[in-house]
Amino acid sequence: MYFSSPKMVCETKIVADEHDAIPGTKKESMMWSSPSSSAALNPAETKDVRKDAVFIREFERGDQEEVRRIFYEGIMERIPNTAFRGLRQQPKTQFLYALLTVMCFYVTKSVTLTCCAPLILMGVRYYYSRKVIHSYLDCALHTDMADIEAYYMNPTGSCFWVAVLDGRVVGIVAAQGREDDNTVELRRMSVDSRYRGKGIAKALGRRVLEFAVRNNYAAVVLGTTAVKLAAHKLYESLGFRRTGQSEDYRLPGMSCSPLEKLFFQIRYSRYRLQLREE
């Protein structure tokens, strides 16, 4: 396989009127240019483009602190999402919690305690969601997110990008090549919560797709435990198709104790975008 490493900057000018407008429509214009060609623009055009432009560039060592912050905050958001919103996707767990509530009444004969049972169950569920996700964060922050250059920038066929808006790093994404099946995995995508709804995540995803095409990969794959429907719609809008789903996925760092299994469940979805036939 031939790998190229073009030193390019992805510049996305978002011109949607509404912050929550879905990018990829006629309201969004894309421009791929090198730094030298961008400098060729006249000053008036450059000022107009840069004031609301998102630049996708390769990771630099000075980005480390902001990258880790964005990753950390994005993962921490999954604690309440997994504990509460994720329960809607788990009918078996809902039934089990309802059964435990009924059993509480038969054992205690206390209406007050029985009414409190669902709140207690949700509290314990939140506790274990926090515990597991903190363990996962600790694992990630001490492996690939501890040395991005070693994990993503130095190996052939992998890369890490940041999205920059108004001089600030506002989004991240990684691509990790897999030689065994000639695919590249989209990883670690996250956007600062203050800058969402501007098409930044989609621009980051497109950068990974362009990288995969340039480096002759057959497909782009990803796995996600995201609970929010918006995340899944984003991947589908980029052309990904769901290829599988697991209800008993184990996050790195999980101990899988009986109580952990009872109060922490997460759905893992696999996606694939086929670029060419092998």
C-alpha positions as CSV (number, residue, x, y, z in Angstrom):
1,M,0.0,0.0,0.0
2,Y,1.2,3.5,-0.8
3,F,0.9,6.1,1.8
4,S,1.1,9.8,1.1
5,S,1.4,12.5,3.7
6,P,0.3,15.7,2.1
7,K,0.8,18.8,4.3
8,M,-2.6,20.3,3.7
9,V,-5.0,22.4,5.6
10,C,-8.7,21.8,5.5
11,E,-10.7,25.1,5.6
12,T,-14.4,24.9,6.0
13,K,-16.4,28.0,5.8
14,I,-19.8,27.6,7.6
15,V,-22.4,29.9,6.2
16,A,-25.5,28.4,7.6
17,D,-27.9,30.9,9.1
18,E,-28.8,28.7,12.0
19,H,-26.3,27.1,14.4
20,D,-28.2,23.8,14.3
21,A,-28.4,23.6,10.5
22,I,-27.1,20.3,9.2
23,P,-23.9,20.8,7.3
24,G,-23.4,19.1,4.0
25,T,-26.2,21.1,2.3
26,K,-25.9,24.0,-0.1
27,K,-25.4,26.3,2.9
28,E,-21.9,24.9,3.5
29,S,-19.0,25.5,1.2
30,M,-15.7,23.5,1.4
31,M,-12.3,24.7,0.5
32,W,-9.2,22.6,0.6
33,S,-6.0,24.6,0.3
34,S,-2.4,24.7,1.2
35,P,-1.1,27.5,3.5
36,S,0.6,29.1,0.5
37,S,-2.5,29.2,-1.7
38,S,-4.5,30.7,1.2
39,A,-2.0,33.5,1.5
40,A,-2.6,34.3,-2.2
41,L,-6.1,35.6,-1.4
42,N,-6.4,39.3,-1.3
43,P,-6.7,40.8,2.2
44,A,-10.4,41.6,2.0
45,E,-11.2,38.0,1.0
46,T,-8.9,36.5,3.6
47,K,-10.6,38.6,6.4
48,D,-14.0,37.5,5.3
49,V,-13.1,33.8,5.1
50,R,-11.2,33.7,8.4
51,K,-13.7,35.3,10.7
52,D,-16.1,32.3,10.6
53,A,-13.8,29.6,9.2
54,V,-12.9,26.3,10.7
55,F,-9.4,25.1,9.9
56,I,-8.5,21.4,10.1
57,R,-4.8,20.8,10.6
58,E,-2.5,18.1,11.9
59,F,-1.9,17.8,15.6
60,E,1.1,19.7,17.0
61,R,2.8,19.1,20.4
62,G,1.5,22.4,21.7
63,D,-2.1,21.2,21.2
64,Q,-1.8,18.5,23.8
65,E,-3.4,20.2,26.8
66,E,-6.4,21.5,24.8
67,V,-6.9,18.1,23.1
68,R,-6.9,16.3,26.4
69,R,-9.4,18.8,27.8
70,I,-11.8,18.4,24.9
71,F,-11.6,14.6,25.1
72,Y,-12.0,14.6,28.8
73,E,-15.1,16.9,28.8
74,G,-16.7,15.0,25.9
75,I,-16.3,11.6,27.7
76,M,-17.6,13.1,31.0
77,E,-20.8,14.1,29.3
78,R,-21.5,10.4,28.8
79,I,-22.0,9.8,32.5
80,P,-25.6,11.2,32.8
81,N,-26.3,10.1,29.2
82,T,-25.4,6.5,30.0
83,A,-27.0,6.4,33.4
84,F,-30.4,8.0,32.5
85,R,-30.9,8.5,28.7
86,G,-29.4,5.1,27.9
87,L,-32.0,3.3,30.0
88,R,-34.6,4.1,27.4
89,Q,-32.7,1.7,25.0
90,Q,-32.7,-1.1,27.6
91,P,-36.2,-2.7,28.0
92,K,-34.8,-5.7,29.9
93,T,-33.1,-3.5,32.5
94,Q,-36.3,-1.4,32.8
95,F,-38.2,-4.6,33.5
96,L,-35.6,-5.7,36.1
97,Y,-35.7,-2.4,37.9
98,A,-39.5,-2.5,37.9
99,L,-39.4,-6.1,39.4
100,L,-37.0,-4.9,42.1
101,T,-39.3,-2.1,43.0
102,V,-42.3,-4.5,43.3
103,M,-40.2,-6.9,45.4
104,C,-39.3,-4.0,47.6
105,F,-43.0,-3.5,48.4
106,Y,-43.6,-7.2,49.1
107,V,-40.6,-7.4,51.4
108,T,-40.9,-4.1,53.3
109,K,-44.7,-3.4,53.0
110,S,-43.6,0.3,53.0
111,V,-45.2,2.5,50.4
112,T,-42.7,5.3,51.1
113,L,-39.7,3.0,50.6
114,T,-41.2,1.5,47.5
115,C,-41.7,5.0,46.0
116,C,-38.1,5.8,46.8
117,A,-36.8,2.6,45.2
118,P,-36.7,3.9,41.6
119,L,-34.7,7.0,42.8
120,I,-32.3,4.8,44.7
121,L,-31.8,2.6,41.7
122,M,-31.2,5.6,39.5
123,G,-28.7,6.9,42.0
124,V,-26.8,3.7,42.1
125,R,-26.9,3.5,38.3
126,Y,-25.4,7.0,38.2
127,Y,-22.7,6.0,40.7
128,Y,-21.6,3.0,38.6
129,S,-21.7,5.0,35.3
130,R,-19.4,7.5,36.9
131,K,-17.1,4.8,38.2
132,V,-16.8,2.9,34.9
133,I,-16.4,6.0,32.7
134,H,-13.7,7.4,35.1
135,S,-11.9,4.1,34.8
136,Y,-12.2,4.3,31.0
137,L,-10.9,7.9,31.0
138,D,-8.0,6.9,33.2
139,C,-7.1,4.1,30.8
140,A,-7.3,6.4,27.7
141,L,-5.4,9.3,29.2
142,H,-2.6,7.0,30.1
143,T,-2.4,5.3,26.7
144,D,-3.0,6.9,23.3
145,M,-4.2,10.3,24.6
146,A,-1.0,10.5,26.7
147,D,1.3,10.4,23.7
148,I,-0.6,11.4,20.5
149,E,2.5,11.7,18.5
150,A,3.7,8.1,19.3
151,Y,0.2,6.6,18.7
152,Y,-1.1,8.6,15.7
153,M,1.5,10.9,14.2
154,N,4.6,8.7,13.9
155,P,3.0,5.4,12.6
156,T,2.5,5.2,8.9
157,G,-1.2,5.2,7.9
158,S,-2.4,7.0,11.0
159,C,-2.9,10.7,11.9
160,F,-4.5,13.1,14.4
161,W,-6.2,16.4,13.5
162,V,-7.5,19.4,15.4
163,A,-10.2,21.8,14.3
164,V,-9.3,25.5,15.0
165,L,-11.8,28.3,15.1
166,D,-10.7,31.9,16.0
167,G,-7.3,30.6,17.0
168,R,-8.7,28.1,19.5
169,V,-8.7,24.3,19.2
170,V,-12.3,23.3,19.3
171,G,-12.4,19.8,18.0
172,I,-10.4,16.6,17.6
173,V,-10.3,13.4,15.5
174,A,-7.9,10.6,14.9
175,A,-7.4,8.0,12.1
176,Q,-5.7,4.7,12.9
177,G,-4.7,2.5,10.0
178,R,-5.3,-1.3,10.2
179,E,-3.1,-3.2,7.8
180,D,-4.7,-6.6,8.6
181,D,-8.0,-5.7,6.8
182,N,-6.9,-2.5,4.9
183,T,-9.2,-0.2,6.8
184,V,-8.7,3.0,8.8
185,E,-10.6,3.5,12.1
186,L,-12.1,6.8,12.9
187,R,-11.3,7.5,16.6
188,R,-11.5,10.1,19.4
189,M,-13.9,12.5,17.6
190,S,-15.1,15.2,19.9
191,V,-16.0,18.9,19.7
192,D,-16.0,21.5,22.5
193,S,-19.5,21.8,23.7
194,R,-19.4,25.6,23.2
195,Y,-18.8,25.2,19.5
196,R,-21.3,22.5,18.5
197,G,-23.9,23.0,15.8
198,K,-21.4,24.7,13.5
199,G,-20.6,21.7,11.3
200,I,-17.2,21.1,12.9
201,A,-17.7,17.4,13.6
202,K,-18.8,16.8,10.0
203,A,-15.7,18.7,8.8
204,L,-13.5,16.5,11.0
205,G,-15.2,13.3,9.7
206,R,-14.6,14.4,6.1
207,R,-11.0,15.0,6.8
208,V,-10.6,11.3,7.9
209,L,-12.5,10.2,4.8
210,E,-10.1,12.2,2.6
211,F,-7.1,10.7,4.4
212,A,-8.5,7.2,3.8
213,V,-9.0,7.8,0.1
214,R,-5.5,9.4,-0.3
215,N,-3.9,6.5,1.4
216,N,-5.8,3.8,-0.6
217,Y,-7.7,2.3,2.3
218,A,-10.7,0.1,1.3
219,A,-13.0,1.3,4.1
220,V,-13.4,3.5,7.1
221,V,-14.7,1.9,10.3
222,L,-15.7,3.2,13.7
223,G,-17.3,2.0,16.9
224,T,-19.3,4.2,19.2
225,T,-21.1,4.0,22.6
226,A,-22.8,7.4,22.0
227,V,-26.3,7.5,23.4
228,K,-27.4,10.7,21.6
229,L,-29.2,10.1,18.3
230,A,-27.4,13.1,16.8
231,A,-24.1,11.3,16.9
232,H,-25.5,8.4,14.9
233,K,-27.1,10.7,12.4
234,L,-23.8,12.4,11.9
235,Y,-22.1,9.2,10.9
236,E,-24.9,8.2,8.6
237,S,-24.8,11.7,7.0
238,L,-21.1,11.0,6.2
239,G,-22.1,7.8,4.4
240,F,-21.5,5.2,7.2
241,R,-23.8,2.3,7.6
242,R,-24.4,0.4,10.8
243,T,-22.9,-3.1,10.6
244,G,-23.5,-4.4,14.1
245,Q,-24.6,-3.7,17.6
246,S,-23.7,-5.2,21.0
247,E,-25.7,-4.8,24.2
248,D,-23.1,-6.1,26.6
249,Y,-20.0,-4.2,25.5
250,R,-17.2,-3.9,28.0
251,L,-15.4,-0.6,28.2
252,P,-11.7,-0.7,28.8
253,G,-11.2,-0.4,32.6
254,M,-14.4,-2.2,33.5
255,S,-14.1,-4.7,36.4
256,C,-17.4,-6.5,35.5
257,S,-18.5,-7.1,39.1
258,P,-22.1,-8.3,39.5
259,L,-23.2,-4.9,40.7
260,E,-21.4,-3.2,37.8
261,K,-23.2,-5.5,35.3
262,L,-26.5,-4.8,37.0
263,F,-26.2,-1.0,37.0
264,F,-24.0,-0.2,34.0
265,Q,-25.0,-1.3,30.5
266,I,-23.9,0.3,27.3
267,R,-24.8,-0.2,23.7
268,Y,-21.9,-0.4,21.2
269,S,-22.6,0.2,17.6
270,R,-20.2,-0.6,14.7
271,Y,-20.2,1.5,11.5
272,R,-18.5,1.1,8.1
273,L,-18.1,3.2,5.0
274,Q,-16.8,1.2,2.1
275,L,-14.6,3.2,-0.2
276,R,-13.7,0.6,-2.8
277,E,-14.0,-3.1,-3.4
278,E,-11.0,-5.3,-2.5
